[in-house]
Amino acid sequence: MEEAASRSNFIWDAIDQDLAEGRYTEIHTRFPPEPNGYMHIGHCKALIMDFLTAEKYGGKCNLRFDDTNPAKEDTEYVNAIKKDIHWLGFHWTGGEFYASDYYDKCYEIAEDWIRRGLAYVDELSKDEMREYRGTLTEPGKNSPWRDRPAEESLDLFRRMRAGEFPEGSLTLRAKIDMASPNIVMRDPAMYRILYKEHWRTGSKWCIYPMYDFAHPIGDALEGISHSMCSLEYEIHRPLYDWVVEKSANLLPARPRQIEFSRLNMTRTVMSKRYLRQLVEGHYVAGWDDPRMPTLSAMRRRGYTPASIRNFVDLIGMSKADSVVDFAVLEHCVRDDLGNTAPRVMAVLDPLKVVLTNWPDGETKTVTLENHPDHPEMGVRELPFSREIWIERDDFMEVPVKKYQRMFPGNEVRLKGAYIVRCDECVKDENGNVTEVRCTVDLDSFSGSEGADRKIKGKTLHWVPAEGSIPVEARLYEPLLVDDLGDEEEEGADKKDFISRLNPDSLTVRRGYAEKCLADAETGSSFQFLRTGYFCKDPDSTPELPVFNRTVGLKDTFARQTR
């Protein structure tokens, strides 16, 4: 695959032009996550673009946490975000910062604006402010307090900081244009009163800057050259530029904001609000539940950093909104694991097979390659004797048309071992098949002279009844039965969201696997032959290893693109 940094996109074209025109001499980017939840796959487009751009141009990338809302933020999320960034292979070469680092500077700029007539303290309630703002087709109207004297606004603002007023009673608004066709520019709020202790600044502040105010100030203070963000902030770009321009006397740099389309995926929740609801409502086992779209969950499920970076590279950067099929991500995961994951055999829904003509007490050693395309990965051995386990789906007493696995009278090959012929099955009192009895062609051992005999039956995977270990396999499907669409936006019906959760998103099976999996390290990945790619879960115990299915073997995306 061509290196991502060697291919261009419209953002890099714009940066190339900025450098050629001398607008900037060095490239400095930043990744600004809000620490109010774990990062999910939707954040990766911005994350990778921010860090990769700095790498491409020999610049720096800052990690700056947008901690302007103390009501929802926590150090747990900060630590998780940093771990995810390192896992993806990136480092914040420009330093680690927080929006709260700049609270004093934000306050200084706010007072400067008030003195210069660029901001005022407003007493409209939220509902009144919404009413005064107007609509997309009608201009807003000025607040009754818009023209109050600067001295009065400055006094009120200082008293806001001193904690003299209740939450929601006063806000500081920028004085721009209530008739602007861009509704964002209609005197946006810059500060609000919030009596919440901040996890970094404690109780020092009871007024907090809004994102649209603090973000451009943070960019400019850090010397950011290009502030890249998702497309919903395009309408905010005039405000971003206005804040920087009106604060130029107190700021060292003039960043440029560039927008790109968000990453949207089928049957995937991209709203932190919904993800938090899943965790707090115990619909999942935590932020790292392998069904979640968070990076910590994907890491636990067995997704690789390379597969996620390749996925973002494959979908590319554009300004056109689109929805990516989840199969594209699975294709990238499968493509990476297919080249690196050792092969093993595991039977997840076991059915016992007795080889009736196998000599009593005899055991033969079967040698299998760990990877068919990488002989340097070595081989492994496992015992073959009278009783083995196969998948229940690999036997059918009355076969359907074109069924080529095990059924009475049919021959199949056991992977790396013998050809066997199914003779009969044993059932319990309820008619359920409990055992299959077969005859072995003792001259058909894999690699021997008789191994070339052609049969119509398929090759089946298996594990020895003696010499295997019990395992738990967790099989995952998408969290949603369908796509949320626009209902993922703010104000959507939470009850309806919960009703669309997939009741079959997790299936747990108990089966048997090769003994070599007992010593596998947590987080290591394997291909279970004919079943899928699996990753060892932290819930594993010495008595019962647990494996999460990372992805199945069928690649629907690859078939669609042939």
C-alpha positions, 0 to 999 in steps of 0.5 A: 500500500502506498504510504499515506504521507506520500498522497495529497489531499485538499488540506495538504494542497492548501498548506503547500500553497500557504508555505509557497506564499510565505503565509507560514514558514513552519507547520504546527497543528494540534489535536483538541479532544474534550475529556468528557468520554473515551475517544471513538473511531469517529475521532480518528479522522481528525486525530490522524490528520492532525498528527500526520500533517505535522509529521509530513511537514516536519512540524509539531503537533500539540495535544490540547484538552478542551476542558471548558466544561467541568460538569462532564470532564474527568482525569479518567478520560484524559488518561484514556485519550493519551493511551489511545493516541500512543497506541495509534503510534503518535506523540504530541511533539509540540507539548501537552496543554489544556484550555484551562491553562489559558483561563487567565488570558481568556479573562484578560481578553474578555475585559479588553473586549468590554473596554473596547466595546466589543463585548457586553454583559447580557441578562437575557435568559436562554429562552429569551436569547434564542427568541432574540437570535432570529431564524435562518431567514429572519434577522435577530434583534438587539438585546436591551442590554447590548448598549449598556456602558462598558464600565457597567459591563466590566463591573458586572463581569467582575462580579460574575467572576466573584460569584455574586450571581446565580447560574444562567442569570448573566452571560458575556456576549460578543458584540458583532451583528444581530442581523448577520446572515450567519446566525453564529455571528449574532452576538454569541455567548463568550462566558457563562456562570457555572458553579462546578469545581474544575478538575484542574483549577478547583474552585478558582473559577465560577465563570467559564469561557465558551468553546468558540472563544477559548479554542481560537485563543488557545490555537493562537497562543500556541502558535498553531498554523493550521486548525483542522476541524470537522465540517460542522465548524465551517459556519463557525470559521468567521467567528474563529477569525473574528476572535483572533483578529479582535485579540491580535494585540494580545496574541502571537499568531494567526491560525488558519481553520480548515474543515473536512467532512466527519467520519460517519459509519453504518450501524455505529454510534458516534455520539458521546452522549449516547455512548455515555448512556450505554455505559451508565445504563449498563447496556454494555460492560464499560467504555472498553466493551468490545461492542463499543466504537471506542478505541479502547474497545477496538484495542480490546477486540483485537483491532490493530493501529495499522488497520485503523490508520489504513482505514482513515487513509483509504476513505480519504479526506474530503468536504463532502459528507458521506457514510462509510460502510462498516465493512470497509473498516473490517476489510482493513482489520482483516487485511492487516491480521491476515498477514500477521496472525498465527493460525490455530484450530478452535471448535466453538460449538463442539460435537464429538466424533469417535473414530471407530477403527482407530487403534485403542490408546494410539496417538499420532502427532500432527504438525501444522504450519502457523501461517501458510505464507510465512514459514518463518513463523514455524509450526506446532504439533498436536495429538490425534487419537480416537476422539476429536471435536468438530463444529456442530455445523459441520455435521448434518444427518439429512444434508441439504442440497450441495452440503459437502461437509460431514453426513452419513456416507460422506467423506471429509478431510480433517485438517492436517490429518486423515480422511474420515467417512461418517457412518452414523450418529448417536442421539439423546432422548430428545433426538439431539445428536450427541456423537458422530461415529466415523471410519478413518482411512488410515492410509490418507494421513496428510503428507503421506502417499495416500493423502492425494486421494480426491474426495468431494467433501470439504476439509474440516478443522478439529481439535483432539478431545484429549489434548485440547483446552476449554475456551470461551468465545465472545462473538460480536455483531453491530450494536444497532439493528439499523442506522441512527441517521439524523437521530444521533443529533442533539435532542434525539429521542433517547428511548428510541435509541435504546429500542434500536439496540441489537439484542444479538450484539453479543453471543457467548460460546464455550468450546475447545481449542489447541493447548497452545492458546493457554499460554497466549498473552492477553491482547494477542491475535490469532486466526481460528481456522474457518471461523475468524480472527480472535483476540485474547481478552483480559477476562481470561483465567488459567482455567478458561481463556476468553477470546473476542472475535475481532472480525470474521473471515468473509470480506464483503467489502473486498468482494464489492470492489473487485 
